């Protein structure tokens, strides 16, 4: 397809030419290089986000010329157009087409945005979290019914390394990194950020989870038929388990391999272990099985380190066990994976015991062992989502030296992320759970158009004909159903 864009088959020219050109000032309708932001703006309006912000937050004594929602949405649109820091707001100030689309004559300066963030106190941050939760609840209610069957809540934490020495709240984390430690709660089916909290670097993974988890479960139960919870070993806590039990939520939590638990696992008879059923092998449309591709990593590893060890077959079993201090016994699903050599032969310990890699899941469900393992392992996509959130929105570096200001900025980034998610899910134009942020920008945001203003103050976007124009028209038609 690519060559046809540049080659005219009706002429003899088959390569790029080098025509002369001149530069003149455009005195007609302004250009908009971020056409897709119009969709995000419409979703923002449908969910009444500006009104919610202005009703809930009172950070400014005077609104001349900007209100609280103007400041927050400026940072949101900065992030949704690929901005990675507050200074990138300057490029939006130069976009006359964007300002016309947003119905404003100017946008706040980057320094003004920084001053606005510094005004946030802890109470204001809690209000902003509640406003975002209300908007998210409305977005969930607008989802198609077939998308509201299952809600899988994934919780994890992530280290955000800090390079400055004067950042409030920074501390040494568990891996001895000078950083912040951020708590993330996400929804696997939609890609939404349900909860996000910037914390001091020395906080534990689950710190603060007990406080917010019941509210998240109750919100989701109002919109979804079933709710389940998944988390890694940092959330292996009897208090979190008790919350799931009290809210009648299925849970799948990675268990810590304590000595008493491992003694029980190692005492299981060999007959208790069953092969872990894998997913169905993909086939081509012709019905033939896909041919396995060569494992280049394994080949190079053997070349560099012939004595390397690899993973072999995986087996699964389960047992009931009551950890000390827990209210009752729970089911622990255990998978063990063989450690093999280069010839796929089982390796042994010094006392002639087979070498295995163990993974244990505690759950309150009656699903088969294999299904529990597959559901728990499905949480791995959350790591991709968090990574995309961090680096897609430029959060590898924190913007200010004030802890509460950074906390507010991270929440605004979560709002920007969710607006992207709602745009895709509510308009049925993509799978927000898997579509990466950069891909979203290239598919929907980074397109040029001409912004015209009619005599009736109506905005007209003039988009070149083609595939994007058709997709954009479909998205606009979906907006009418919200």
N, C-alpha and C positions, 0 to 999 in steps of 0.2 A: 504493500500500500504506500509506503513512504516515497519511493521514487516517483509515483504518479503525481505527487504534490508539486514537484519541481520540474517535471519533464513534460513538454508539449509534444505529443505524439504526432500532431499534424504539421510539425515543422522539423527542420533539420537540427535545431538546437537540442542538445542532449545534456548539456552541462550548465552550471550557473554562469550567468553573464556578469558584466561589470558596468551597469548603466550609470550615467552621471546623475547627480541629484542636487537639490538645493533645499535649504531649510527656511521655512517661513513661519510666522507666528499664527497659531490657530485662534481666530477671533469669532469662531462660530460656537456651536454647542460643545461643552467640555467633554472630555473622554473619561471613562471610568474603567480602570484596569482590574477592578475587583467586582465584576458583575454579580457573582454569586452571593455577595453580601446582602443583596436585595432579598433573597430567600430567608436568610437569617434574621433580617430586620422584620420581615413579616411574621415569622415565628415568635420573635420577641414581643411583637404587638398582640398576637393572638393569645399569648399567655399573660398579658398585662404586667410584664416585668417592670417597665418604667414606673407605673403607678404603684406597684407593690413596694419598690425601693423608696420612692418619695414619701409614701405614707409611713413606712417603718423606720427610716433613718433620718436623724436630725443632726448632721455633723457641721452644717454651715449656718452661720448667723444670717447671712444674706445670700440670695440667689441671683447675684449679678455678676456675670450673665448666666452661670451654670448652676443646675440643681445637682443633687446627689446622684440621680440616675444618669445625668449627662456625663459625669466623671466616670462612673462605673462602666457604662456602655462604651465610652471611648476606649477604655482599656480592653474591654471585651472585643470590640471590633479590631483593635490593634492586634490582638492575639489571633483572631479569626482570619486575618489577612497575612499571617506569617510573621508578625512582629515578635521579637524575642526579648525586648527590653523596653523600658519606658521611653527611651530616646527615639525608638522607632515610630512614636506617635507623630514625629515631625513629618514623615512622608505622607501621613494621612492629611495633615494640615495643608499640604500642597495639592491635594486631590479635590479640585473644584467639583468634579462629577460626584464624588462621594459625599461631599458636604451638601450638594443639591439633593441627593437621594435621601439623606438623613434629615433634610429640612432645616439646616442650620447655616449660619454665615461663617462660623468659626468653630474650632475644636480646642479644648484645653491644651496648654503647653505641657511638655514632659515634666518640667519643674513643678508646675501647678498640680499635676497628677501625683507627684511625689509628696507634695505638701498635703494633699487630700488624704493619702494613705496614712500619714502620721497622725491624723485626727482620730483614728479608730482606737476605741477602748475595748476591753474585753466584752462589755455588755453589748456594744455595737456589733461586734463580730458574731455574738450569739444571735442577735436580731437578723443579721445577714444570712446566717445559716438557716434560720427559720423561714425567711422569705424564699430562699432557694428551694427548700423542702416543699413549700406550698406550691411553687411554680412546677416543680417536678411532679408533684401529686396530680396536678391538672394535666400535665403532659401524659402521665400514665393512663389517666381516665380517657384520653383521646386516642389511645392505641387501639388497633383492631383487636377484636375479641380473641382471634387465634394467637395473638402475641401476649395474651394475659393469662396463659394457662399456668406457667411455671416461673417463679422468681428465685434465682439462685444467688444468694448474697455471699460474696467472697471478701474476706478481710485479710490484709497483709500490711506490712510496714516497709518503708524504703528509706535508705540513707541518702540525704542530699548534702554532699560535701560542700563545706564553706572554705573559701580561700582567704577571706579577710580575717584579720585578727581582732576586729572591734565589732563583730556582729553580736547583738544581744541574743541570748538564748542558745548560742552555739556551745557545744560541749563535745567531749570525746564519747563516741558511741561504742557499742559492744565490740566492733572491729578496730577500735583505736583510731577512728577517723574523726577529725574535727568537723562537726556537721550538725545539721538538724535531722530529726528522726520523724518522718511523716507517716501518719496513719491513713490508710486507704480502705474504704468500703465501696465495692463496685457491684453492679448487677450484670451477671454473665450474659443473660439473654439479650440485653439492649445496649450494653456498653456504658451505661450511666455511672457517674460517680455519685454514690449515695451519701458518702460521708468522707470528708478529707480534713485533716487537722495537722497543722504544723506544730511540732513539739520540740522541746529541748533535745539535744543530741544524746543525753544520757538516759532517756526514757526507755522502758522495756517495750517490746513489740506490741503487747496487748493493752498498754496503759491507756485508759479512757474508753475502752471498748464497752465495758459493763454499763457505762452511763448512757451511751447512745443506742445500743443494740435493741432494747425493747421498743423504743420509738420507731426505729427503722422497720422492725417486724410488723408493728401494728399498721404503719402506713402502707406497707406492701400488701397486707392482708385485705385492705380495703379495695385493692385494684386487681390482685392476682388470686388465682384459685388455690395455688399451693406455694409454700415458701420453704426453702432449705438454706442451710448455712454451711459454708466450707471455710477452712482456715488451716494454716500450717502449724508446726509444733510450738510456735510462740504464743498460740492462743489455746494451748492444752491446759485448761483451767476449770476446776469444778464450778466456779461461779458462772462462767460462760455457758457451760453445759446446763447448769440449773436454769439459766435464762431461756435457753432453747426449749427445755422441758416445760417450763411454765407457760411459754408462748405456743406450745404444741408445734414446734418447728423441727423438721428433720435436720440432723447435723452430721457432718463428716469432717472430723478434726484429726490431724496428724498427731499421734501419741508420742510422748517422750519415751525412749527406750530405757526405762529404769531397770535396775538389777532385778527386783522382784518380778516385773513383767517379762523380762527376757528369760528368766528361769522357767516361767510357765511356758513360754513359747518353745524353748529348747527341749522341754520335757514332752512335747507332743509326739505321738507315734508317727512313724513315716507314712503310715496308711492315711493319716489325716490330711496330707497335702495332695491337692489336685492341681492339674495344669490350668493356668490362667487362660481362659478363652479369649482369643484376640478378636479384633473386629473382622468383619467379612472382607475378604480380599477384593480389591477393586478390579473390575473387568472393563475392557474396552466395549464400545458399542457393538462390536462384532460378536461379543460374548467370550472372547479369548482373555485369559489372565494377563495382566500386565507383567512384562518381564522385569525382574529385579535389576536395578542399576548397580554398577560396581561401587563398593564402599572404598572410596579413595582415601578417607581418613585412616581406616584400618590398615590399608596397604602401606601408607607412608609411615604410620606408627610402628609397624613391624620392621620396616626398613631402618628406622632410626633407633628403635629400642626393641630388639627381638624378644626380650623377656617380659614384654608388657602383658597386662592382664585385661580381660574383656568380660562383658556380661553375656551370660548364657540364657537358658530357659528360665521362665518365671513360674512359680507355683503359688497357690493361695490356700489359706485355711482361716478358721476363726475360732475364738474361744470367748468365754465369759469371765470377766475379771473385775474386781472391785478395788480400785486404788485407795490407798489410805486417806481417810477423810471424806471420801465421796459417799453420797447418800445410798447408792445401791450399785450392784454389778452392772456393767455394760458390755456390749459385744465389741470385741476387738478383731478386726479383719487384718490378717497378716499376709504380706506377700514376701517371698524370698526369691532372689535372683542368683543363679549360679555365677561364681567367679571362675572363668575358664582361661586356658592358655591360648596360644596362637593356633593350636590345632583343635580348639573347642573341647579340650579334655578338662574334666573337673579338677580343680586345685584343692589341696588339703592343708589343714593346719598341722602343727607339730604333733598333736595327739591323734592324728589320722581322722579328724572330723572334717567333713566337707566345708568349704568356704562359701559363705552366702552373704548377700547384701539384703538387709531386712528393711521393710517399710510397714508401719502399723497405723491403721485408721480406727478411731473409736466412733461408733455410730449408734443411733437409737432406732434404726430401721430394720425391717425383716427382708430386705433385698438379698439376692444371692451374693456370695462372696465376690464373684467376678464383677457383678454390677456395681457393688460398693466401691471396688477398686477403680473401675472405670470412671464413676462419678467423681471420686476424690481426685483422680489424676487430671480430670478436666479443668481443675483450677489453674493449671499451668498457663492458660491463656491470660490470666490476670497479670502475670509478670510482664507479658508483652504489652498489655494495656497500660500498666503503670510506667513502663519504660517509654512508651509513646507519649504519655501525658507529660512526663518530665522533660523529654528532649524535643517533642513536637511543639510544645508551648514555650520552649526556652527556659525551663525551670531548673536547668543544671546549675544555674547561678541565681542566688536570691538578689532582689533588686535594691534593698535598702539596708541600713544598719540597725533599724528598729525592729524588735521582735514582733510586736503587734501589727506594725505596718506590713511586714512580710507575711504574717498570718492572714491579713485581709487580702493581700495580693494573691496568695495561693487560693483563697476562696473564690476570688474573681476569676482566676484561671479555671477553676472547677466549673464555674458558671459558663464560661466560654466553651469549655469542653462539652458540657451538657447541651448547650444551644446547638452545637454541631451535631450531637447525638439525636436531639429532638428533630432537627431539620431532616436528617436522613430517615429516621423511623416514622415520624408522623406523615411525611410526604411520600413514603414508600419509594425512595430513590436510592437506597443502599442499605447494607447491613452494617450498622454502626458498631456492632460488637467485634467485627473483624476488619473493617476498613480503617487503615492507618491514617493519621492526621495529615501527613504530607500528601498522601494520595487524594484525600478529600479536597485539599487546597487545589491540586492540579485538575481534578475532575469537575469541581463546581465553582471555586472562587476565582481562580486566575484566568479570567476571560475578559476581553475588552468589549466595551459598548459605548455608544454615544448617549448622553443624558440630555434629553430635550425637555423644555418646559412649555406647556401649552398656555393659551390665554386664560384658561380656567384653573391655572396653577396645578395642573396634572402632570406628573412625571411620566415621560415616555422613554423606555430603554430601547435603543436601536441596536440589535444584535445581528451579526453577519449570519446569513442562512447556512444551514448545515446541521450536523448531528447534535451539537450543543444547543442550538436554538430549539430543536424539537424536544430535547430533554428538559430544557428550561420551561418551555410552555407546559409540558406535562406536570412539572413541579408546581407551577403557578395554578394549574387547574386543581391540583390536590389541596392547595391552600384553601380553596373555597369550601371544602368539606369539613374543615376544622371548626 
